[in-house]
Amino acid sequence: MPSAATPPPTARRPNGRLRSLLREAGWSGQDLATAVNRAAEGTGLVRRYDRTTVAHWLSGSRPADPVPRLVAEVLTGALGRQVTVADTALSARGAPAAPGTPLPSTVSPARHRIGPEHVRAAESVLESMLTAVVRTGGDGVREALTGYLSTTVLPWLRVPAAPRVHHALLTAASRLAELTGFSCFDGHLHEPARGYYRTALALGREAGDPQCRALALRALSVQAHHLGRPSRALEYAESAAGEIPRLPDREGGWVAGQFAVAAAGCGDRSTALGQLSRARLLLDRATAAAGRPLASHAAALGRQEAELLCALGDRTGAIRALAGSVRERPPAEQLALAVTRARLAELQLDHGHLERACDTWQRLLDEAAALASARLDAARHRMRSRLLPHRRHPAAAALLARTAP
């Protein structure tokens, strides 16, 4: 029988870790609740949490899955560093730890040392996850990416290793963080995406790797442009472009292309066209060096050119560039192909070509049935809303019937 000083087994212990994270973020309980509600929407869930709910969590209540993961993701975005479910102490698998309790690690520094085999493992996972995202969309692999990064790779960085091994692991971790950010971006989880991109940038800076730094900055620019924040997109793109002299031609072309898009978004036609030419030159050199056509690079450049022309008011040119991008895109890159088709169909409809737009949407639906992507889900919703005024047209009616809830 427990003594009076021993709490009963069912007693809750206040969640000091979560409170510390909120204090670090400068968030109130309502701020956290609002962010979690928004993140839940991106995964198809409906949550209506408020400050009272968060107060219960702070007092020791533990929400059911996937809420702890959503809390970790939104705090990652707010703090600009990786926050795991264990950090929040919200996991239903264990009681919240007292404040000051050391965070768990998957590797004990006293018993293990990191070697080249760990780097090879991280690089192998990066390659396989990248293939999965490209072919199936970000939603299906996001949880695996966040788990592997937070419970395996980042803890490895805290374990003794030879300088060369540690440097290589920093680079792999940066690329994994960037891919994790993209999976969140594709899932319309923009606060966590921004956090992972910043983590990728910080790891790239620690590694002294210009390629990691440039690609993380480029990703932040793409996200800012997507969210309608042109000045921020240009700021990130300019910073990324500063690394171009130290990049391989292929990556330099990607960065210059995004700089062109961001400049066009701010109305700077001269810089936009100049950077587009620079991107084309760099990708042409990369193609020549490879000794074979690099279709995905041409497709990506076509998509960037379309965004640039659209921002500068040349819708006809944008449609032509997107159609070229679709032709060049390798069939295996299903996510990029589907997103490009969705953008092409919307521009075709804007230009008054209803039947062409419907044909493009039909192809999109044929090819994207197996993709798990909130971006594509949003594109399908936009398609339905934009076709409703044309529902008496046979092609539009067929699409509406095919996508009826």
Buried (B, 14 or more C-beta within 10 A) or exposed (E): EEEEEEEEEEEEBBBBBBBBBBEEBEBEBBBBBBBBBBBBBBBEEEBEBEEEBBEBBBEBBBBEEBBBBBBBBBBBBBBBBBBBBBBBBBBEEEBBBEEEEEEEBEBEEEEBEBEEEBBEBBBEBBEEBBEBBBBBBBBBBBEBBBBBBBBBBBBBBEBEBEEEBBBBBBBBBBBBBBBBBBBBBBBBBBBBBBBBBBBBBBBBBBBEBBBBBBBBBBBBBBBBBBEEBBEBBBBBBBBBBBBBEEBEBBBBBBBBBBBBBBBBBBEBBEBBBBBBEBBBBBBBBBBEEEEEEBBBBBBBBBBBBBBBBBBBEBBEBBBBBBBBBBEBBEEEBBBBBBBBBBBBBBBBBBBEBBEBBBBBBBBBBEBBEEBBBBBBBEBBEEBBEBBEEBEEBEBBBBBBEEBEE
